[in-house]
Amino acid sequence: MGTDRFGRDVLLYAIAGLGYSIYFAFAAIVFAAVVGTALGTLWRLQAKTPVGLLIGEFVTATLSIPPLIIVLAILLVTAGDRLFVSVLVGVIFAPYIARLIHQDLTKITEADYFLVERLLGIPYYDSFIRIALPNSLRVAFPTLIALTADIVGLDAALSFLGFSLQPVAPGIGQLLRQGLADVHTAWWICTGPALLLGSFVIDLNRYSFQRTRSLT
């Protein structure tokens, strides 16, 4: 891919930037998985109570706003470090997991085989923990992979827009933004990192799709 105007190797810079984005996405998706699973489980267990209704309204409201808009709005009024933004993104993406967990838990707990266990005298919470929750987590795994790809893209977009979470660290979005100035004379500065980022996101989504198909 050559070098940029500062003499930096574009390929190494892009790989390092993608690595930071993956680290950021991993931290955020772990937090999203924990919070989303807890919300989805509580939502199902308290479905007919004010707590369940409140969780449902929160999930619906959060899903109606693009994540990038929420993150940008908060970053404009706060000076968050990388850990803070990772937690923030995890909270924003948690409703996606919560909705999926809730839907799958509802489907399982209303299935005939689950109701049979109730008729056999097996406690509801025992069947819930032993059958419903593990199966819901298995179904949610492909979605976690797809959301990881989304968060990698989100981190690159923040870096591209100038919201670098670590100014001294390489950012693949920063490299894309810097390359726009030299796109006519050094096209590889933009093209190489864009292809690297795009191929990584596409591969994650393809793997997520394959895992989803294997569950059907």
Secondary structure, DSSP 8 states (H G I E B T S, - for coil): --B-TT--BHHHHHHHHHHHHHHHHHHHHHHHHHHHHHHHHHHHHTTTSHHHHHHHHHHHHHHTS-HHHHHHHHHHH----HHHHHHHHHHHHHHHHHHHHHHHHHHHHTSHHHHHHHHTT--HHHHIIIIIHHHHHHHHHHHHHHHHHHHHHHHHHHHHTT--SSTTS--HHHHHHHHHTTTTT-THHHHHHHHHHHHHHHHHHHHHHHHHHHT-
